[in-house]
Amino acid sequence: MKNIYLSLVFGLTIIFGLSAQQTPAPDQTEAITITGATAHIGNGTVVENCTLVFENGKISAIGGTDTQTKGQIIDAAGKHVYPGFIAPGKSLGLIEVNAVRASNDQDEIGDMIPHIRSLIAYNAESKVVESMRPNGILLGQITPKGGRISGTSSIVQFDAWNWEDAAVKVDDGIHLNWPTTFRRGRWWMGEPRGFQPNKEYQKQVTKVKSFLKNSAAYGKASNTERNLEFEAMQGIFSDEKSLYVYAQGEREIMDAVNTAKVSGIQKIVIVGGYHAHKVVDFLKKNDIPVLVNFTHSLPSYDDDDYDFTFKLPKLLMDAGLLVGLQNASASNFQTRNLPFYAGQVVAQGLEKEKALQLLTGNTAKILGIEGDYGTLEVGKSATLFISDGDALDMRTNKLSRAFIDGRGISLETHQTKLWKRYMNKYEGK
């Protein structure tokens, strides 16, 4: 029996070993020049027939054909170069299989738990994370879920041995799920189906206000007893961290922003913002960016336009807000479709380069990493990819090369292996 057990363990070890993520790429050792491509800078600018040079993980030159080449030459004529896409507000690397509790580390017990740090639970060898890269998603904000205050997020790059190697910006923000004024009826408890007024709304808001007030007071007092929850909140009062508020309705958005401002919090981001278009003047006045929800979803209310979710990002950008795109309410594996959600907004009339900013320059600004990521500029990280076609079009976004901090990363995943396997099977018939 012992021998059978050992054989089983050995066999499982081999299976899981063979299916592990691709080995992270080594540091860049020589300069690389990409020539002939159309470069989409990520700030609305396009450079045709571009020459882009990067060395030691940083972009050292970018321009036209008169730009001096250096080191290894990659001929990308007829192709497109983009900055690496960024996925905010996701629990990537925190949960592998939704139905397997042992692989789910995205939430913890408790209601107000800002001291829970998602970064230390991040699994750099996640197959789900690996599947982001072939679509150009190379960075993400790893975010805890659950509770009223879910915890603290961090920003990582998607090619690393462990969470320490992956970290780009540690403990960048606190995530607050603002109470809702309406909730769906609990039919299993005899309540009517559909939306019902939340009678506990004011009580729940008061609890949030009290927690913020006590957290601010803790930071100003000489404390003899350590409080981990209040201690973790101090970054949002000193502007070292952002407060990401998940709010959908116009009242919830306004209540959340006003509460945060009164509490002394300046760096506020609305996540979701389903009705943000109704309070654009208020958001502009308070300089509040929005990470709007993904476009491929149904309208929430019967009187909404059928295509409301498709065009919401354009409505907010046309109004002058700083807008990024996320899919907080969808499953992690769907995050790889972020480029195509942005492409859907193009179909609603938004200029293609502006739609690209939803995943690059805008999101980098919102997350506070625009100094290194989000656009193709001299001095910034060489985190970029080469696509055969339009990166916002699922038919033509086929990556040939990708780099994170100048390191040429693998684009092989368990999904690409299956694709090749079955393509070989059916193409041969």
Secondary structure as GFF3:
##gff-version 3
##sequence-region A 1 429
A	DSSP	alpha_helix	2	18	.	.	.	ID=ss1
A	DSSP	beta_strand	32	40	.	.	.	ID=ss2
A	DSSP	beta_strand	46	55	.	.	.	ID=ss3
A	DSSP	beta_strand	58	63	.	.	.	ID=ss4
A	DSSP	beta_strand	72	75	.	.	.	ID=ss5
A	DSSP	beta_strand	80	83	.	.	.	ID=ss6
A	DSSP	beta_strand	85	90	.	.	.	ID=ss7
A	DSSP	three_ten_helix	101	103	.	.	.	ID=ss8
A	DSSP	three_ten_helix	119	121	.	.	.	ID=ss9
A	DSSP	alpha_helix	127	130	.	.	.	ID=ss10
A	DSSP	three_ten_helix	133	135	.	.	.	ID=ss11
A	DSSP	beta_strand	137	142	.	.	.	ID=ss12
A	DSSP	beta_strand	149	157	.	.	.	ID=ss13
A	DSSP	alpha_helix	163	166	.	.	.	ID=ss14
A	DSSP	beta_strand	167	177	.	.	.	ID=ss15
A	DSSP	beta_strand	182	184	.	.	.	ID=ss16
A	DSSP	three_ten_helix	187	189	.	.	.	ID=ss17
A	DSSP	beta_strand	195	197	.	.	.	ID=ss18
A	DSSP	alpha_helix	201	220	.	.	.	ID=ss19
A	DSSP	alpha_helix	228	237	.	.	.	ID=ss20
A	DSSP	beta_strand	242	247	.	.	.	ID=ss21
A	DSSP	alpha_helix	250	262	.	.	.	ID=ss22
A	DSSP	beta_strand	268	272	.	.	.	ID=ss23
A	DSSP	three_ten_helix	276	279	.	.	.	ID=ss24
A	DSSP	alpha_helix	280	285	.	.	.	ID=ss25
A	DSSP	beta_strand	290	292	.	.	.	ID=ss26
A	DSSP	alpha_helix	308	318	.	.	.	ID=ss27
A	DSSP	beta_strand	323	325	.	.	.	ID=ss28
A	DSSP	three_ten_helix	332	337	.	.	.	ID=ss29
A	DSSP	alpha_helix	338	347	.	.	.	ID=ss30
A	DSSP	alpha_helix	352	357	.	.	.	ID=ss31
A	DSSP	alpha_helix	361	367	.	.	.	ID=ss32
A	DSSP	beta_strand	384	387	.	.	.	ID=ss33
A	DSSP	beta_strand	399	404	.	.	.	ID=ss34
A	DSSP	beta_strand	407	408	.	.	.	ID=ss35
A	DSSP	alpha_helix	414	427	.	.	.	ID=ss36
###
